[in-house]
Every structure is written in C-alpha cells, then in structure tokens.
C-alpha cells in the first residue's frame, strides 16, 4: 500500500496570494517554502515526494505547512526557525538589568545568573543554556581590581577634570621648561612571585619557590612629555627617602620645573606641609585611587619578568630588575605604557 498523498486546501484568496508571492519572492529559502505549499496544494504528491523535489527533509515540509496554518503567509515568510518565539531573555528590561549586572561584575558563574533570572523575572533557564546569552551580551570572565572600602568615587572622577587647573595654579617660574612626572613605589623582595607560564598540555609545570620576607623598594617616575624614566632602589620608604628621590628628579634636568603627581602616602611630602626641593612641586592624587596613576602598570610588567624565578640576595634581585627596566629607558616604550590615561591629556595641556 502506497503512502497517502498530501492535499492542502487553499481558498481562492490564498491561491491568488500564492501566485503573487511566487512571482515576486526571489529569496531561495523562502521560494522553497512556497514550493512546498504549491506542491501540497495539487494533492498529487506524498510528503516524501515533496521533500525530495524541494531538497529538504520531511520535518521541513511539515513545519512549512504548520507555519501557514498557524500564522498565515506572514508567518510562512518570516525569517528564523519554524515556530520560534521571542525568548524572555530578549526583553528590554531583562537585557538592561543584565548589562548593568555584568558591568558591575556581580556574577561569577552561570548558575548565579540562572538564580537571578528566576528570582527577579521568574525565568527558568539551565546554567549551561546561558553561556550563549552571556557571550551575546559581550560578557567575558575578568579579574576584578580590588577597590578600598574608603575610596571616594566622586573625588576620583573629579580629579582628571580638575587637574589642568591645579597644574596651572602652581607657582612655576616663567621661561623654564616644565616636566610632569607620575611617580610611585613598587615593593620587590625575595619571596618568589608565582604566575602562570606556558607549558605543554598534560604536563604539570613545577617551579622551585621560596618564602623569604626581605624587601626593598623601587622608586620610579615617568615623564609624560619626553618619555623619560628615573628610578632609584631604596632599602625602605620614608619622608627622607622620598625627599632624596625628589632631589634626584630635580638634578636630572636642573633648568626645568618638575611637577610630581603621586598618591597621599604618609611618606610622601605634602604641598604646604613639608619643605620641597627647589623647582619641585607635588600634586596629590585622591585617596585609594591607584587606577589614576599610569605608572602603576609598570610594576605589573616588571613582576612578569621576575616571576617564577629564585633570587638568593637583594643584590641579585636588583640586578634582575635593572635588566627588566632597560626597555623603559626608551621614550617609545614609556609612551606605550602610559597610553591615554585619564590624567595624561590635562597634564600635557598644562605643560605646554
């Protein structure tokens, strides 16, 4: 016994509509759907024969017929999977709040996103199904930067806008060149820095490390205009040590006025509170805002060069640091490191 032939009954209006669409539609996937309807309307073919003529599967034929029956011609010609409906995750309210949560870094796992959707919107989704939506939102796993509880976000946001005015208000001697430095200290010691490294798949990388609590400090400063680097290795930090470094900066170009942008550490001189070397001026960053100081990136780069290595003495460590610092005595490398941070544009404008 042969398979039953498929017969689709169309009204006169539907037949006219089918003829019009067949003349105007040129998109192949849509013409294939129309061809399914044309063949089914003749009543001369089985579902298997229609599928073979169109070059598709039986399920595709069934879906085309179901589209027309459920939603009419508009549904038949709609792009997307047959019967697909808009996901509740596409709702503007959900998308807006999800973007805000991702921007704030409130999720660590897809399971947390799943619970948030269920509690806030009544949307039930398995965690494994949410990776598609997370990627569609531009989400990726990031390591957050710690922020101190006492940080004042408003002060940090206002500092770049106010910096140019602060620099122009400094008592600089007319006619002298102005050098604007970003300064900070990095602590380096014999305690091994362990970081990721390249290895072979399936082979565990093993590195000898030591826990030895002996430290020293690298005082560093980068000049944002000329790209110069000044550095001094010190056994400790303190007001006297900081003053020594400021004198070192002043002597690096005696005819210039030197402006040092640094944080409010207790061992840093404060304008109006401590005596400063001649031709040296200081501007203090807002409290707990290291992200405003572009030299902070230097310490991370240097530690990349020192990580997973064993140093037996501070002298050996200083020698290794000297090697890692060598590229930063090239202005091009300094400018590359500084990039375009929030305080560089106003500082450059004021120095001119």
C-alpha positions as semicolon CSV with decimal commas, in nm:
position;residue;x (nm);y (nm);z (nm)
1;X;0,000;0,000;0,000
2;X;0,149;0,336;-0,103
3;X;0,190;0,635;0,121
4;X;-0,109;0,876;0,127
5;X;-0,084;1,183;-0,088
6;X;-0,074;1,519;0,084
7;X;-0,352;1,763;-0,004
8;X;-0,363;2,120;0,120
9;X;-0,690;2,304;0,067
10;X;-0,646;2,671;-0,018
11;X;-0,913;2,935;-0,053
12;X;-0,934;3,140;-0,371
13;X;-0,774;3,432;-0,189
14;X;-0,487;3,210;-0,071
15;X;-0,438;3,075;-0,424
16;X;-0,412;3,429;-0,560
17;X;-0,173;3,522;-0,280
18;X;0,044;3,219;-0,357
19;X;0,065;3,313;-0,725
20;X;0,163;3,673;-0,641
21;X;0,431;3,564;-0,397
22;X;0,571;3,310;-0,641
23;X;0,622;3,590;-0,896
24;X;0,780;3,841;-0,653
25;X;0,981;3,639;-0,398
26;X;1,336;3,567;-0,516
27;X;1,500;3,454;-0,192
28;X;1,571;3,081;-0,230
29;X;1,482;2,963;0,124
30;X;1,151;3,149;0,101
31;X;1,083;3,016;-0,251
32;X;1,143;2,665;-0,119
33;X;0,870;2,720;0,138
34;X;0,636;2,849;-0,130
35;X;0,719;2,545;-0,347
36;X;0,617;2,316;-0,061
37;X;0,280;2,490;-0,046
38;X;0,234;2,475;-0,427
39;X;0,308;2,103;-0,441
40;X;0,093;2,028;-0,137
41;X;-0,198;2,224;-0,289
42;X;-0,205;1,999;-0,600
43;X;-0,281;1,689;-0,396
44;X;-0,065;1,480;-0,633
45;X;0,237;1,419;-0,407
46;X;0,321;1,248;-0,082
47;X;0,517;1,429;0,187
48;X;0,827;1,228;0,093
49;X;0,794;1,326;-0,273
50;X;0,756;1,695;-0,185
51;X;1,066;1,675;0,037
52;X;1,265;1,513;-0,247
53;X;1,158;1,775;-0,503
54;X;1,233;2,067;-0,273
55;X;1,555;1,910;-0,145
56;X;1,470;1,908;0,223
57;X;1,353;1,671;0,495
58;X;1,000;1,559;0,582
59;X;1,010;1,765;0,902
60;X;1,082;2,080;0,699
61;X;0,775;2,012;0,485
62;X;0,566;1,963;0,797
63;X;0,696;2,287;0,951
64;X;0,616;2,488;0,638
65;X;0,258;2,361;0,642
66;X;0,231;2,428;1,013
67;X;0,362;2,783;0,968
68;X;0,093;2,862;0,713
69;X;-0,180;2,703;0,923
70;X;-0,080;2,872;1,249
71;X;0,029;3,217;1,133
72;X;-0,071;3,263;0,771
73;X;0,152;3,392;0,492
74;X;0,335;3,634;0,719
75;X;0,449;3,350;0,944
76;X;0,543;3,135;0,645
77;X;0,778;3,402;0,512
78;X;0,921;3,502;0,850
79;X;1,292;3,450;0,898
80;X;1,413;3,222;1,179
81;X;1,337;2,872;1,295
82;X;0,980;2,750;1,242
83;X;0,768;2,809;1,547
84;X;1,045;3,009;1,714
85;X;0,923;3,262;1,964
86;X;1,100;3,555;2,121
87;X;1,297;3,450;2,424
88;X;1,210;3,628;2,750
89;X;1,582;3,699;2,780
90;X;1,543;3,938;2,486
91;X;1,300;4,161;2,674
92;X;1,446;4,514;2,704
93;X;1,401;4,521;3,083
94;X;1,590;4,192;3,126
95;X;1,864;4,297;2,884
96;X;1,911;4,634;3,051
97;X;1,941;4,490;3,402
98;X;2,162;4,203;3,284
99;X;2,401;4,450;3,120
100;X;2,411;4,654;3,441
101;X;2,489;4,343;3,647
102;X;2,766;4,238;3,408
103;X;2,911;4,588;3,407
104;X;2,929;4,575;3,787
105;X;3,081;4,224;3,787
106;X;2,804;4,078;4,005
107;X;2,818;3,726;3,855
108;X;3,097;3,470;3,887
109;X;2,914;3,165;3,742
110;X;2,628;3,094;3,503
111;X;2,449;2,936;3,798
112;X;2,435;3,276;3,967
113;X;2,282;3,426;3,651
114;X;2,025;3,144;3,647
115;X;1,920;3,211;4,008
116;X;1,900;3,587;3,943
117;X;1,672;3,535;3,642
118;X;1,444;3,305;3,839
119;X;1,420;3,530;4,145
120;X;1,391;3,861;3,960
121;X;1,188;3,770;3,650
122;X;1,054;3,418;3,700
123;X;1,262;3,296;3,404
124;X;1,387;2,940;3,446
125;X;1,697;2,852;3,248
126;X;1,962;2,587;3,298
127;X;2,308;2,741;3,362
128;X;2,451;2,561;3,058
129;X;2,200;2,737;2,831
130;X;2,305;3,084;2,947
131;X;2,657;3,087;2,801
132;X;2,511;3,181;2,461
133;X;2,334;3,484;2,609
134;X;2,634;3,588;2,814
135;X;2,855;3,588;2,504
136;X;2,585;3,770;2,308
137;X;2,594;4,045;2,573
138;X;2,971;4,074;2,527
139;X;3,043;3,916;2,864
140;X;3,376;3,750;2,944
141;X;3,546;3,634;3,263
142;X;3,758;3,916;3,405
143;X;3,968;3,950;3,719
144;X;3,826;4,249;3,914
145;X;4,057;4,514;4,050
146;X;4,022;4,549;4,429
147;X;3,884;4,883;4,544
148;X;3,929;5,008;4,900
149;X;3,614;5,049;5,105
150;X;3,711;5,409;5,191
151;X;3,756;5,521;4,832
152;X;3,554;5,829;4,731
153;X;3,435;5,762;4,372
154;X;3,327;6,123;4,325
155;X;3,672;6,256;4,414
156;X;3,837;6,007;4,179
157;X;3,602;6,104;3,895
158;X;3,654;6,477;3,953
159;X;4,035;6,467;3,971
160;X;4,108;6,441;3,594
161;X;3,874;6,731;3,521
162;X;4,036;6,949;3,788
163;X;4,398;6,850;3,717
164;X;4,474;7,108;3,448
165;X;4,354;7,392;3,671
166;X;4,565;7,259;3,960
167;X;4,875;7,242;3,743
168;X;4,825;7,590;3,604
169;X;4,789;7,725;3,958
170;X;5,135;7,601;4,062
171;X;5,396;7,874;4,126
172;X;5,614;7,784;3,827
173;X;5,894;8,016;3,723
174;X;5,820;8,162;3,377
175;X;6,056;8,071;3,097
176;X;6,157;7,735;3,239
177;X;6,061;7,405;3,076
178;X;5,804;7,205;3,275
179;X;5,837;6,832;3,334
180;X;5,532;6,646;3,463
181;X;5,609;6,314;3,632
182;X;5,386;6,032;3,750
183;X;5,555;5,866;4,047
184;X;5,508;5,562;4,268
185;X;5,698;5,293;4,456
186;X;5,700;4,922;4,391
187;X;5,793;4,669;4,656
188;X;6,012;4,380;4,544
189;X;6,154;4,103;4,758
190;X;6,299;3,756;4,777
191;X;5,956;3,599;4,824
192;X;5,901;3,420;4,492
193;X;5,635;3,569;4,263
194;X;5,430;3,281;4,118
195;X;5,241;3,348;3,795
196;X;5,108;3,149;3,501
197;X;5,354;3,039;3,236
198;X;5,346;2,850;2,909
199;X;5,366;2,473;2,933
200;X;5,274;2,156;2,748
201;X;4,928;2,008;2,758
202;X;4,910;1,725;3,011
203;X;5,246;1,813;3,170
204;X;5,246;1,985;3,509
205;X;5,495;2,271;3,533
206;X;5,693;2,270;3,860
207;X;5,898;2,568;3,979
208;X;6,106;2,599;4,296
209;X;5,999;2,893;4,512
210;X;6,094;3,035;4,847
211;X;5,914;3,226;5,121
212;X;6,172;3,479;5,230
213;X;6,044;3,805;5,373
214;X;6,314;4,050;5,274
215;X;6,207;4,352;5,075
216;X;6,329;4,663;4,903
217;X;6,157;4,946;4,716
218;X;6,194;5,074;4,364
219;X;6,117;5,445;4,346
220;X;6,011;5,517;3,988
221;X;5,888;5,815;3,787
222;X;5,782;5,852;3,424
223;X;5,780;6,192;3,250
224;X;5,470;6,210;3,035
225;X;5,605;6,458;2,782
226;X;5,956;6,338;2,699
227;X;5,902;5,973;2,797
228;X;6,200;5,975;3,036
229;X;6,234;5,726;3,320
230;X;6,401;5,783;3,654
231;X;6,442;5,506;3,911
232;X;6,620;5,453;4,243
233;X;6,646;5,135;4,451
234;X;6,591;5,201;4,820
235;X;6,601;4,962;5,118
236;X;6,291;5,124;5,271
237;X;6,044;5,411;5,240
238;X;6,014;5,731;5,442
239;X;6,000;6,109;5,415
240;X;6,379;6,133;5,394
241;X;6,393;5,870;5,120
242;X;6,115;6,039;4,925
243;X;6,296;6,372;4,952
244;X;6,610;6,207;4,819
245;X;6,419;6,086;4,518
246;X;6,267;6,431;4,456
247;X;6,615;6,582;4,462
248;X;6,722;6,315;4,216
249;X;6,441;6,423;3,979
250;X;6,537;6,791;4,015
251;X;6,901;6,714;3,934
252;X;6,804;6,512;3,624
253;X;6,725;6,844;3,449
254;X;6,834;7,140;3,669
255;X;6,694;7,412;3,443
256;X;6,338;7,267;3,446
257;X;6,040;7,292;3,679
258;X;5,939;6,944;3,796
259;X;5,579;6,857;3,882
260;X;5,530;6,522;4,054
261;X;5,186;6,356;4,059
262;X;5,173;6,092;4,332
263;X;4,946;5,944;4,597
264;X;4,894;6,061;4,953
265;X;5,115;5,802;5,126
266;X;5,238;5,906;5,469
267;X;5,598;5,908;5,347
268;X;5,519;6,149;5,060
269;X;5,573;6,521;5,101
270;X;5,254;6,728;5,101
271;X;5,232;7,073;4,943
272;X;5,210;7,335;5,217
273;X;5,307;7,085;5,487
274;X;5,658;6,970;5,400
275;X;5,954;7,153;5,253
276;X;6,021;7,059;4,893
277;X;6,345;7,076;4,693
278;X;6,384;7,379;4,468
279;X;6,190;7,365;4,139
280;X;5,986;7,065;4,259
281;X;5,608;7,077;4,300
282;X;5,373;6,798;4,402
283;X;5,010;6,722;4,318
284;X;4,834;6,464;4,531
285;X;4,601;6,201;4,386
286;X;4,270;6,122;4,559
287;X;4,294;5,860;4,833
288;X;4,269;5,493;4,734
289;X;4,268;5,564;4,359
290;X;4,572;5,384;4,216
291;X;4,398;5,342;3,880
292;X;4,452;5,716;3,817
293;X;4,830;5,675;3,825
294;X;4,952;5,520;3,498
295;X;5,291;5,419;3,644
296;X;5,108;5,151;3,844
297;X;5,114;4,939;3,527
298;X;5,495;4,936;3,535
299;X;5,513;4,722;3,849
300;X;5,299;4,452;3,696
301;X;5,516;4,441;3,384
302;X;5,833;4,417;3,593
303;X;5,688;4,136;3,804
304;X;5,607;3,946;3,486
305;X;5,980;3,944;3,418
306;X;6,071;3,839;3,773
307;X;5,803;3,579;3,835
308;X;5,879;3,209;3,883
309;X;6,246;3,292;3,947
310;X;6,454;3,233;4,257
311;X;6,677;3,513;4,392
312;X;6,922;3,441;4,674
313;X;7,008;3,801;4,765
314;X;6,874;4,151;4,724
315;X;7,173;4,239;4,508
316;X;7,080;3,959;4,268
317;X;6,721;4,083;4,263
318;X;6,829;4,443;4,190
319;X;7,044;4,324;3,901
320;X;6,749;4,139;3,752
321;X;6,530;4,448;3,797
322;X;6,787;4,658;3,611
323;X;6,757;4,422;3,314
324;X;6,377;4,437;3,318
325;X;6,387;4,818;3,341
326;X;6,611;4,863;3,037
327;X;6,326;4,883;2,779
328;X;6,166;5,165;2,978
329;X;6,460;5,395;2,921
330;X;6,331;5,423;2,564
331;X;6,069;5,703;2,526
332;X;5,864;5,497;2,281
333;X;5,819;5,219;2,537
334;X;5,725;5,468;2,810
335;X;5,462;5,633;2,592
336;X;5,328;5,290;2,501
337;X;5,295;5,202;2,869
338;X;5,134;5,532;2,962
339;X;4,878;5,502;2,684
340;X;4,595;5,754;2,711
341;X;4,500;5,752;3,078
342;X;4,251;5,999;3,228
343;X;4,516;6,235;3,371
344;X;4,756;6,245;3,073
345;X;4,561;6,483;2,846
346;X;4,515;6,761;3,105
347;X;4,875;6,718;3,224
348;X;5,009;6,750;2,868
349;X;4,790;7,054;2,804
350;X;4,914;7,234;3,113
351;X;5,280;7,152;3,048
352;X;5,263;7,328;2,710
